Amino acid sequence: MLVNTYNQEGKKTGQTRLPKEIFDIEINPDLVHQVVVSQMANRRQRIAHTKERGEVRGGGRKPWVQKGTGRARAGSIRSPLWKGGGVTFGPRKEKVFKKKIPKKMKRKALLMVLSGKAKNNLLVLMDKLKIEKPKTRQISEILNKLPCKTQNTLIVLSEVNRNLILAARNIPKVETIEARNLNSLDLLSFKYLIIPKDTIKVIKETFIK
């Protein structure tokens, strides 16, 4: 597959043939869905947590005697039937949402998503991407000259580039990620994908076994 290559001025500098073992994979929607669901489940934070009757403070004394009052029997004011009491069948932090997916399936799904980006013309290939200072204005001007502009874009870096990371983090809907940390969920969370040429080599070395 041949794709256009852009420079930092937004001009086409030629065409580059993408490796077919990465960008020419037949897409299996069911596999991609399974992997994405597992990654979302593994990132899920268990925040909601209710207290049972044994965890609510107070309620140690019996409200009234068992017999003779004419009222219903009660052993604690922290019963789930009482206001301020424990919660029955409420959400608990102990619930585990994690799902295990084999590495081969995750790699295969990742390559399918990359292939889908390339086939749908959502991949922007650059000959290089460098800035001298961590200035948001510089990276914003570069992005505005590219087909993706600054709309919902993921920039894939071959290695840690402090200047690019600091410059891009203040732009809404634009994020950076190292090539070795690529995953299907992050790729599908963004419409456009910006990849410098040197990043393709890292992706090949990391995910092609």
GROMACS elastic network, one bead per residue, 0.5 to 0.9 nm:
[ bonds ]
;  ai    aj funct       b0    kb
    1    16     6  0.81508   500
    1    17     6  0.54766   500
    1    18     6  0.55557   500
    1    19     6  0.76624   500
    1    20     6  0.71836   500
    1    23     6  0.77576   500
    1    24     6  0.75447   500
    1   118     6  0.84586   500
    1   119     6  0.86023   500
    2    15     6  0.60693   500
    2    16     6  0.54299   500
    2    18     6  0.62883   500
    3    14     6  0.84875   500
    3    15     6  0.53653   500
    3    16     6  0.55006   500
    3    17     6  0.65324   500
    3    18     6  0.73279   500
    3   118     6  0.81160   500
    3   121     6  0.84754   500
    3   123     6  0.84481   500
    3   124     6  0.83180   500
    3   125     6  0.73952   500
    4    12     6  0.64846   500
    4    13     6  0.75877   500
    4    14     6  0.59163   500
    4    16     6  0.64099   500
    4   124     6  0.77726   500
    4   125     6  0.68014   500
    4   126     6  0.85088   500
    5    11     6  0.82824   500
    5    12     6  0.56057   500
    5    13     6  0.56127   500
    5    14     6  0.54624   500
    5    15     6  0.53850   500
    5    16     6  0.64618   500
    5   124     6  0.74115   500
    5   125     6  0.51255   500
    5   126     6  0.52611   500
    5   127     6  0.63055   500
    5   197     6  0.87279   500
    6     9     6  0.77023   500
    6    10     6  0.56942   500
    6    11     6  0.54003   500
    6    13     6  0.56109   500
    6    14     6  0.75860   500
    6    15     6  0.88304   500
    6   124     6  0.75945   500
    6   125     6  0.62852   500
    6   127     6  0.62175   500
    6   128     6  0.84825   500
    6   146     6  0.76689   500
    7    10     6  0.54898   500
    7    11     6  0.57193   500
    7    12     6  0.66543   500
    7    13     6  0.65749   500
    7   125     6  0.87807   500
    7   126     6  0.56355   500
    7   127     6  0.57109   500
    7   128     6  0.66938   500
    7   129     6  0.79311   500
    7   142     6  0.89858   500
    7   146     6  0.87725   500
    8    11     6  0.74848   500
    8   126     6  0.75167   500
    8   127     6  0.81960   500
    8   128     6  0.73278   500
    8   129     6  0.66872   500
    8   130     6  0.84059   500
    8   142     6  0.56491   500
    8   143     6  0.82264   500
    8   145     6  0.77849   500
    8   146     6  0.80799   500
    9    12     6  0.88579   500
    9   141     6  0.87910   500
    9   142     6  0.65179   500
    9   145     6  0.63743   500
    9   146     6  0.79641   500
   10   142     6  0.71146   500
   10   143     6  0.81207   500
   10   144     6  0.82316   500
   10   147     6  0.79511   500
   11   145     6  0.81219   500
   11   146     6  0.80666   500
   12    15     6  0.81079   500
   13   126     6  0.89498   500
   13   127     6  0.80572   500
   16   125     6  0.83996   500
   16   197     6  0.89522   500
   17    20     6  0.86576   500
   18    21     6  0.88088   500
   18    22     6  0.78313   500
   18    23     6  0.64938   500
   18    24     6  0.84634   500
   18   200     6  0.84966   500
   19    22     6  0.57639   500
   19    23     6  0.61896   500
   19    24     6  0.75895   500
   19   200     6  0.85898   500
   19   204     6  0.86754   500
   20    23     6  0.51293   500
   20    25     6  0.72132   500
   20   115     6  0.87429   500
   21    24     6  0.60921   500
   21    25     6  0.67424   500
   21   111     6  0.81805   500
   21   204     6  0.85658   500
   21   208     6  0.78799   500
   22    25     6  0.66224   500
   22   110     6  0.89947   500
   22   111     6  0.54722   500
   22   112     6  0.79018   500
   22   114     6  0.70556   500
   22   115     6  0.66673   500
   22   203     6  0.84384   500
   22   204     6  0.73464   500
   22   207     6  0.87830   500
   22   208     6  0.79464   500
   23   111     6  0.67577   500
   23   112     6  0.75421   500
   23   113     6  0.86416   500
   23   114     6  0.58766   500
   23   116     6  0.76944   500
   23   117     6  0.83568   500
   23   118     6  0.64602   500
   23   119     6  0.80778   500
   24   111     6  0.83700   500
   24   112     6  0.79720   500
   24   114     6  0.85859   500
   24   115     6  0.53921   500
   24   116     6  0.84234   500
   24   118     6  0.83685   500
   24   119     6  0.82356   500
   25   108     6  0.86137   500
   25   111     6  0.66865   500
   25   112     6  0.55631   500
   25   113     6  0.88128   500
   25   114     6  0.85487   500
   25   115     6  0.58275   500
   25   116     6  0.83453   500
   26   112     6  0.66001   500
   26   115     6  0.78111   500
   26   116     6  0.87443   500
   27    30     6  0.89894   500
   27    31     6  0.85289   500
   27    32     6  0.81289   500
   27   109     6  0.80921   500
   27   111     6  0.87573   500
   27   112     6  0.51682   500
   27   113     6  0.75584   500
   27   115     6  0.77007   500
   27   116     6  0.72853   500
   28    31     6  0.55264   500
   28    32     6  0.64695   500
   28    33     6  0.87567   500
   28   109     6  0.79027   500
   28   112     6  0.73813   500
   29    32     6  0.51407   500
   29    33     6  0.60116   500
   29    34     6  0.85642   500
   29   109     6  0.87989   500
   29   112     6  0.88495   500
   30    33     6  0.51143   500
   30    34     6  0.61668   500
   30    35     6  0.87123   500
   31    34     6  0.51379   500
   31    35     6  0.62759   500
   31    36     6  0.86193   500
   31   105     6  0.74572   500
   31   106     6  0.87279   500
   31   108     6  0.84066   500
   31   109     6  0.63789   500
   32    35     6  0.52438   500
   32    36     6  0.60898   500
   32    37     6  0.85523   500
   32   105     6  0.86940   500
   32   106     6  0.82761   500
   32   108     6  0.84581   500
   32   109     6  0.50533   500
   32   110     6  0.78566   500
   32   112     6  0.76096   500
   32   113     6  0.76851   500
   32   184     6  0.74869   500
   33    36     6  0.51724   500
   33    37     6  0.60570   500
   33    38     6  0.85814   500
   33   109     6  0.86827   500
   34    37     6  0.53066   500
   34    38     6  0.63123   500
   34    39     6  0.87856   500
   34   101     6  0.85259   500
   35    38     6  0.51862   500
   35    39     6  0.62628   500
   35    40     6  0.86949   500
   35   101     6  0.68902   500
   35   105     6  0.73912   500
   35   106     6  0.61831   500
   35   109     6  0.69219   500
   35   110     6  0.89770   500
   35   184     6  0.74739   500
   35   185     6  0.81918   500
   36    39     6  0.51031   500
   36    40     6  0.61568   500
   36    41     6  0.85537   500
   36   106     6  0.88921   500
   36   109     6  0.86914   500
   36   183     6  0.88418   500
   36   184     6  0.63248   500
   36   185     6  0.53976   500
   36   188     6  0.88061   500
   37    40     6  0.51418   500
   37    41     6  0.61412   500
   37    42     6  0.86367   500
   37    99     6  0.86184   500
   37   185     6  0.85029   500
   38    41     6  0.50446   500
   38    42     6  0.61458   500
   38    43     6  0.86953   500
   38    97     6  0.88238   500
   38    98     6  0.70754   500
   38    99     6  0.52757   500
   38   100     6  0.70280   500
   38   101     6  0.70890   500
   39    42     6  0.50684   500
   39    43     6  0.62895   500
   39    44     6  0.86607   500
   39    98     6  0.83620   500
   39    99     6  0.78169   500
   39   100     6  0.89961   500
   39   101     6  0.88341   500
   39   183     6  0.87913   500
   39   184     6  0.84134   500
   39   185     6  0.67943   500
   40    43     6  0.52135   500
   40    44     6  0.62172   500
   40    98     6  0.88934   500
   40   185     6  0.74794   500
   41    44     6  0.50982   500
   41    45     6  0.86793   500
   41    97     6  0.55987   500
   41    98     6  0.55556   500
   41    99     6  0.67366   500
   42    45     6  0.83406   500
   42    97     6  0.66306   500
   42    99     6  0.65580   500
   42   100     6  0.86869   500
   43    97     6  0.89966   500
   43    98     6  0.82001   500
   44    97     6  0.73060   500
   44    98     6  0.82229   500
   45    48     6  0.89650   500
   46    49     6  0.78742   500
   46    92     6  0.79712   500
   46    93     6  0.54715   500
   46    94     6  0.81883   500
   46    95     6  0.77820   500
   46    96     6  0.84727   500
   46    97     6  0.87413   500
   47    92     6  0.84807   500
   47    93     6  0.67879   500
   48    90     6  0.88147   500
   48    91     6  0.59002   500
   48    92     6  0.65054   500
   48    93     6  0.67330   500
   49    90     6  0.73784   500
   49    91     6  0.52738   500
   49    93     6  0.55163   500
   49    94     6  0.87758   500
   50    86     6  0.78419   500
   50    87     6  0.63706   500
   50    88     6  0.86961   500
   50    89     6  0.87595   500
   50    90     6  0.56926   500
   50    91     6  0.58998   500
   50    92     6  0.60665   500
   50    93     6  0.85038   500
   51    54     6  0.77234   500
   51    55     6  0.55015   500
   51    56     6  0.61253   500
   51    85     6  0.86929   500
   51    86     6  0.56191   500
   51    87     6  0.60308   500
   51    88     6  0.86068   500
   51    90     6  0.79238   500
   51    91     6  0.89792   500
   51    92     6  0.81838   500
   52    55     6  0.53516   500
   52    56     6  0.65667   500
   52    79     6  0.89005   500
   52    80     6  0.79857   500
   52    85     6  0.80116   500
   52    87     6  0.52874   500
   52    88     6  0.66816   500
   52    89     6  0.85141   500
   52    90     6  0.82384   500
   53    56     6  0.55417   500
   53    57     6  0.86635   500
   53    59     6  0.88481   500
   53    78     6  0.57652   500
   53    79     6  0.58492   500
   53    80     6  0.65240   500
   53    85     6  0.61702   500
   53    87     6  0.68215   500
   53    88     6  0.82499   500
   54    57     6  0.80750   500
   54    78     6  0.81430   500
   54    79     6  0.89447   500
   54    86     6  0.74070   500
   55    86     6  0.74251   500
   56    59     6  0.79932   500
   56    78     6  0.67240   500
   56    84     6  0.83247   500
   56    85     6  0.67359   500
   56    86     6  0.60711   500
   57    60     6  0.86674   500
   57    78     6  0.79961   500
   57    85     6  0.89622   500
   58    61     6  0.81527   500
   58    76     6  0.86414   500
   58    77     6  0.78447   500
   58    78     6  0.70112   500
   59    62     6  0.73821   500
   59    63     6  0.82550   500
   59    75     6  0.83813   500
   59    78     6  0.51702   500
   59    79     6  0.81670   500
   59    85     6  0.85396   500
   60    75     6  0.85960   500
   60    76     6  0.64900   500
   60    77     6  0.81436   500
   60    78     6  0.84938   500
   61    64     6  0.86765   500
   61    75     6  0.76653   500
   61    76     6  0.65091   500
   61    77     6  0.81600   500
   62    65     6  0.71697   500
   62    66     6  0.86821   500
   62    74     6  0.69415   500
   62    76     6  0.53739   500
   62    77     6  0.76368   500
   63    74     6  0.65946   500
   63    75     6  0.66122   500
   63    76     6  0.62703   500
   63    77     6  0.66344   500
   64    67     6  0.85239   500
   64    69     6  0.79189   500
   64    73     6  0.81951   500
   64    74     6  0.72055   500
   64    75     6  0.80385   500
   65    68     6  0.74409   500
   65    69     6  0.73555   500
   65    73     6  0.80488   500
   65    74     6  0.83334   500
   65    75     6  0.88825   500
   66    69     6  0.78616   500
   66    71     6  0.89010   500
   66    72     6  0.83651   500
   66    73     6  0.57505   500
   66    74     6  0.73195   500
   66    75     6  0.82672   500
   67    70     6  0.73040   500
   67    71     6  0.82319   500
   67    72     6  0.87518   500
   67    73     6  0.75765   500
   68    71     6  0.80451   500
   69    72     6  0.83087   500
   70    73     6  0.89625   500
   71    74     6  0.86257   500
   74    77     6  0.75463   500
   74    79     6  0.83334   500
   75    78     6  0.87631   500
   75    79     6  0.78861   500
   76    79     6  0.57240   500
   76    82     6  0.88210   500
   76    85     6  0.87907   500
   77    80     6  0.86810   500
   77    81     6  0.86643   500
   77    82     6  0.62707   500
   77    83     6  0.81773   500
   77    84     6  0.79560   500
   77    85     6  0.66159   500
   78    81     6  0.80011   500
   78    82     6  0.62894   500
   78    83     6  0.77591   500
   78    84     6  0.64102   500
   78    86     6  0.59216   500
   79    82     6  0.54422   500
   79    83     6  0.82915   500
   79    84     6  0.83282   500
   79    86     6  0.59755   500
   79    87     6  0.84845   500
   80    83     6  0.75727   500
   80    84     6  0.80442   500
   80    87     6  0.55319   500
   80    88     6  0.63330   500
   81    84     6  0.89877   500
   81    85     6  0.69681   500
   81    86     6  0.82434   500
   81    87     6  0.88023   500
   82    85     6  0.52674   500
   82    86     6  0.81596   500
   83    86     6  0.86167   500
   87    90     6  0.57854   500
   89    92     6  0.85292   500
   91    94     6  0.88389   500
   91    95     6  0.81930   500
   92    95     6  0.61461   500
   93    96     6  0.80303   500
   96    99     6  0.88865   500
  101   104     6  0.84517   500
  101   105     6  0.67680   500
  101   106     6  0.68928   500
  102   105     6  0.54265   500
  102   106     6  0.65654   500
  102   107     6  0.88887   500
  103   106     6  0.50873   500
  103   107     6  0.61519   500
  103   108     6  0.85136   500
  104   107     6  0.51742   500
  104   108     6  0.60623   500
  104   109     6  0.85746   500
  105   108     6  0.50645   500
  105   109     6  0.60918   500
  105   110     6  0.85370   500
  106   109     6  0.51864   500
  106   110     6  0.61452   500
  106   111     6  0.87450   500
  106   183     6  0.77946   500
  106   184     6  0.77422   500
  107   110     6  0.50807   500
  107   111     6  0.63203   500
  107   112     6  0.86611   500
  107   183     6  0.82145   500
  107   184     6  0.87387   500
  107   207     6  0.63389   500
  107   208     6  0.82484   500
  108   111     6  0.52715   500
  108   112     6  0.62675   500
  108   113     6  0.88168   500
  108   207     6  0.88777   500
  109   113     6  0.62926   500
  109   114     6  0.86974   500
  109   183     6  0.85488   500
  109   184     6  0.65647   500
  110   113     6  0.52216   500
  110   114     6  0.63039   500
  110   115     6  0.86380   500
  110   182     6  0.77109   500
  110   183     6  0.58786   500
  110   185     6  0.87315   500
  110   187     6  0.82793   500
  110   207     6  0.87813   500
  111   114     6  0.50242   500
  111   115     6  0.60792   500
  111   116     6  0.85580   500
  111   184     6  0.84275   500
  111   207     6  0.83760   500
  112   115     6  0.50192   500
  112   116     6  0.61633   500
  112   117     6  0.87322   500
  112   184     6  0.86704   500
  113   117     6  0.63009   500
  113   118     6  0.87574   500
  113   184     6  0.64190   500
  113   187     6  0.71551   500
  113   188     6  0.74025   500
  114   117     6  0.51642   500
  114   118     6  0.64087   500
  114   119     6  0.87395   500
  114   123     6  0.84034   500
  114   184     6  0.84723   500
  114   187     6  0.78428   500
  114   193     6  0.88966   500
  115   118     6  0.51705   500
  115   119     6  0.61255   500
  115   120     6  0.85818   500
  116   119     6  0.51430   500
  116   120     6  0.60661   500
  116   121     6  0.85765   500
  116   122     6  0.83335   500
  117   120     6  0.53516   500
  117   121     6  0.62771   500
  117   123     6  0.55273   500
  117   187     6  0.88162   500
  117   191     6  0.83437   500
  117   192     6  0.76205   500
  117   193     6  0.73828   500
  118   121     6  0.52735   500
  118   122     6  0.59699   500
  118   123     6  0.51454   500
  118   124     6  0.85088   500
  118   193     6  0.89943   500
  119   122     6  0.76323   500
  119   123     6  0.83356   500
  120   123     6  0.78751   500
  121   124     6  0.78141   500
  121   192     6  0.86910   500
  122   148     6  0.80077   500
  122   191     6  0.67872   500
  122   193     6  0.62742   500
  122   194     6  0.86475   500
  123   148     6  0.89205   500
  123   192     6  0.60600   500
  123   194     6  0.61163   500
  123   195     6  0.74132   500
  124   146     6  0.78885   500
  124   147     6  0.75134   500
  124   148     6  0.75839   500
  124   192     6  0.73365   500
  124   193     6  0.60067   500
  124   195     6  0.62854   500
  124   196     6  0.83806   500
  125   128     6  0.87904   500
  125   193     6  0.83657   500
  125   194     6  0.60148   500
  125   195     6  0.50837   500
  125   196     6  0.57074   500
  125   197     6  0.66868   500
  126   129     6  0.68667   500
  126   194     6  0.73062   500
  126   195     6  0.61909   500
  126   197     6  0.60523   500
  127   195     6  0.87905   500
  127   196     6  0.56767   500
  127   197     6  0.53965   500
  127   198     6  0.80530   500
  128   195     6  0.87201   500
  128   196     6  0.52312   500
  128   197     6  0.65526   500
  128   198     6  0.76768   500
  129   142     6  0.89634   500
  129   157     6  0.88046   500
  129   164     6  0.85700   500
  129   195     6  0.87087   500
  129   196     6  0.62636   500
  130   139     6  0.88379   500
  130   161     6  0.86292   500
  130   163     6  0.82647   500
  130   164     6  0.72873   500
  131   134     6  0.71581   500
  131   135     6  0.81504   500
  131   138     6  0.71628   500
  131   139     6  0.74204   500
  131   163     6  0.67341   500
  131   164     6  0.68554   500
  131   167     6  0.89787   500
  132   135     6  0.84818   500
  132   163     6  0.72362   500
  133   138     6  0.82841   500
  133   163     6  0.58521   500
  133   164     6  0.83559   500
  133   167     6  0.81757   500
  134   137     6  0.89640   500
  134   138     6  0.80852   500
  134   139     6  0.85665   500
  134   162     6  0.74607   500
  134   164     6  0.62536   500
  134   165     6  0.78289   500
  134   166     6  0.56587   500
  134   168     6  0.84531   500
  135   138     6  0.55204   500
  135   139     6  0.69998   500
  135   140     6  0.88095   500
  135   163     6  0.75802   500
  135   164     6  0.83129   500
  135   166     6  0.76250   500
  135   168     6  0.83263   500
  136   139     6  0.55236   500
  136   140     6  0.60156   500
  136   141     6  0.86017   500
  136   164     6  0.85966   500
  136   166     6  0.76679   500
  136   168     6  0.60050   500
  136   169     6  0.80773   500
  136   170     6  0.68205   500
  136   171     6  0.73707   500
  137   140     6  0.50290   500
  137   141     6  0.60803   500
  137   142     6  0.86769   500
  137   167     6  0.77184   500
  138   141     6  0.53038   500
  138   142     6  0.64502   500
  138   143     6  0.88501   500
  138   167     6  0.77310   500
  139   142     6  0.50577   500
  139   143     6  0.62095   500
  139   144     6  0.86525   500
  139   164     6  0.74163   500
  139   167     6  0.64196   500
  139   168     6  0.65467   500
  140   143     6  0.51757   500
  140   144     6  0.61706   500
  140   145     6  0.88188   500
  140   149     6  0.84150   500
  140   150     6  0.70635   500
  140   167     6  0.84201   500
  140   168     6  0.76815   500
  140   171     6  0.75664   500
  141   144     6  0.52201   500
  141   145     6  0.65949   500
  141   149     6  0.88963   500
  142   145     6  0.54549   500
  142   146     6  0.68384   500
  142   149     6  0.83462   500
  143   146     6  0.52549   500
  143   147     6  0.80428   500
  143   148     6  0.69528   500
  143   150     6  0.56283   500
  143   151     6  0.89880   500
  144   147     6  0.77077   500
  144   148     6  0.74273   500
  144   150     6  0.59900   500
  145   148     6  0.82772   500
  145   149     6  0.63552   500
  146   149     6  0.54305   500
  146   150     6  0.85841   500
  148   151     6  0.62356   500
  148   152     6  0.81244   500
  148   153     6  0.70791   500
  148   191     6  0.86909   500
  148   192     6  0.62464   500
  148   193     6  0.83683   500
  148   194     6  0.85016   500
  149   152     6  0.88281   500
  149   153     6  0.83576   500
  150   153     6  0.65913   500
  150   171     6  0.78156   500
  150   172     6  0.80348   500
  150   173     6  0.74445   500
  150   174     6  0.68274   500
  151   172     6  0.81219   500
  151   173     6  0.62362   500
  151   174     6  0.71760   500
  151   190     6  0.88206   500
  151   191     6  0.79289   500
  151   192     6  0.78233   500
  152   172     6  0.78941   500
  152   174     6  0.57141   500
  152   175     6  0.84123   500
  152   189     6  0.83255   500
  152   190     6  0.52595   500
  152   191     6  0.56248   500
  152   192     6  0.64341   500
  152   193     6  0.89166   500
  153   173     6  0.63390   500
  153   175     6  0.66834   500
  153   176     6  0.86574   500
  153   190     6  0.55411   500
  153   191     6  0.61048   500
  153   193     6  0.58208   500
  153   194     6  0.71834   500
  154   173     6  0.82752   500
  154   174     6  0.58566   500
  154   175     6  0.51424   500
  154   176     6  0.57544   500
  154   177     6  0.73392   500
  154   186     6  0.82576   500
  154   187     6  0.73642   500
  154   189     6  0.86876   500
  154   190     6  0.60558   500
  154   191     6  0.78906   500
  154   192     6  0.63100   500
  154   193     6  0.50406   500
  154   194     6  0.61909   500
  154   195     6  0.87471   500
  155   168     6  0.89843   500
  155   174     6  0.75524   500
  155   175     6  0.61918   500
  155   177     6  0.63006   500
  155   178     6  0.84536   500
  155   192     6  0.86089   500
  155   193     6  0.60830   500
  155   195     6  0.63448   500
  155   196     6  0.86627   500
  156   159     6  0.88772   500
  156   175     6  0.87620   500
  156   176     6  0.59128   500
  156   177     6  0.51091   500
  156   178     6  0.56258   500
  156   179     6  0.56837   500
  156   182     6  0.80810   500
  156   193     6  0.73680   500
  156   194     6  0.61617   500
  156   195     6  0.53496   500
  156   196     6  0.74941   500
  156   199     6  0.71049   500
  157   160     6  0.69155   500
  157   161     6  0.73738   500
  157   164     6  0.89071   500
  157   176     6  0.70255   500
  157   177     6  0.60527   500
  157   179     6  0.57084   500
  157   180     6  0.89274   500
  157   194     6  0.88442   500
  157   195     6  0.71016   500
  157   196     6  0.72645   500
  157   198     6  0.85536   500
  157   199     6  0.60940   500
  158   161     6  0.85001   500
  158   177     6  0.87868   500
  158   178     6  0.58994   500
  158   179     6  0.54365   500
  158   180     6  0.78405   500
  158   195     6  0.86946   500
  158   196     6  0.78985   500
  158   197     6  0.89858   500
  158   198     6  0.64389   500
  158   200     6  0.79161   500
  158   201     6  0.82939   500
  158   202     6  0.61237   500
  158   203     6  0.81492   500
  159   177     6  0.88919   500
  159   178     6  0.58406   500
  159   179     6  0.72384   500
  159   180     6  0.83772   500
  159   199     6  0.81652   500
  159   202     6  0.86950   500
  160   164     6  0.86969   500
  160   165     6  0.80060   500
  160   177     6  0.86013   500
  160   178     6  0.66897   500
  161   164     6  0.55612   500
  161   165     6  0.62091   500
  161   166     6  0.86870   500
  162   165     6  0.51524   500
  162   166     6  0.60483   500
  162   167     6  0.83793   500
  163   166     6  0.54030   500
  163   167     6  0.60121   500
  163   168     6  0.85642   500
  164   167     6  0.50850   500
  164   168     6  0.59566   500
  164   169     6  0.84469   500
  164   176     6  0.79558   500
  165   168     6  0.54369   500
  165   169     6  0.61264   500
  165   175     6  0.79649   500
  165   176     6  0.62173   500
  165   177     6  0.84907   500
  166   169     6  0.55733   500
  166   170     6  0.76589   500
  167   170     6  0.66868   500
  167   171     6  0.80236   500
  168   171     6  0.55547   500
  168   172     6  0.86583   500
  168   174     6  0.65187   500
  168   175     6  0.64317   500
  168   176     6  0.71926   500
  169   172     6  0.77438   500
  169   174     6  0.69909   500
  169   175     6  0.62110   500
  169   176     6  0.77453   500
  170   174     6  0.81796   500
  170   175     6  0.89887   500
  171   174     6  0.56558   500
  171   175     6  0.79569   500
  172   175     6  0.82711   500
  173   190     6  0.80073   500
  174   190     6  0.84458   500
  175   190     6  0.89848   500
  177   180     6  0.84368   500
  177   181     6  0.67346   500
  177   182     6  0.70437   500
  177   186     6  0.89833   500
  178   181     6  0.54036   500
  178   182     6  0.67809   500
  178   199     6  0.87731   500
  179   182     6  0.53967   500
  179   199     6  0.65723   500
  179   200     6  0.82974   500
  179   202     6  0.64696   500
  179   203     6  0.58352   500
  179   206     6  0.82090   500
  180   183     6  0.89288   500
  180   202     6  0.71957   500
  180   203     6  0.67033   500
  180   206     6  0.62540   500
  180   207     6  0.81926   500
  182   185     6  0.87542   500
  182   186     6  0.72299   500
  182   187     6  0.74794   500
  182   203     6  0.84610   500
  183   186     6  0.57595   500
  183   187     6  0.64237   500
  183   188     6  0.88657   500
  184   187     6  0.51788   500
  184   188     6  0.61514   500
  184   189     6  0.85912   500
  185   188     6  0.53019   500
  185   189     6  0.61963   500
  186   189     6  0.50574   500
  186   190     6  0.69287   500
  187   190     6  0.57592   500
  187   191     6  0.79283   500
  187   192     6  0.85914   500
  187   193     6  0.76475   500
  188   191     6  0.70191   500
  190   193     6  0.73250   500
  195   198     6  0.82376   500
  195   199     6  0.62867   500
  195   200     6  0.73789   500
  196   199     6  0.55039   500
  196   200     6  0.73702   500
  197   200     6  0.57480   500
  197   201     6  0.76713   500
  198   201     6  0.57358   500
  198   202     6  0.71139   500
  199   202     6  0.51683   500
  199   203     6  0.63221   500
  199   204     6  0.87051   500
  200   203     6  0.50873   500
  200   204     6  0.61912   500
  200   205     6  0.86688   500
  201   204     6  0.51222   500
  201   205     6  0.62146   500
  201   206     6  0.85951   500
  202   205     6  0.51409   500
  202   206     6  0.60295   500
  202   207     6  0.85263   500
  203   206     6  0.51574   500
  203   207     6  0.59161   500
  203   208     6  0.76921   500
  204   207     6  0.56276   500
  204   208     6  0.52608   500
  204   209     6  0.84771   500
  205   208     6  0.59972   500
  205   209     6  0.77249   500
  206   209     6  0.77395   500
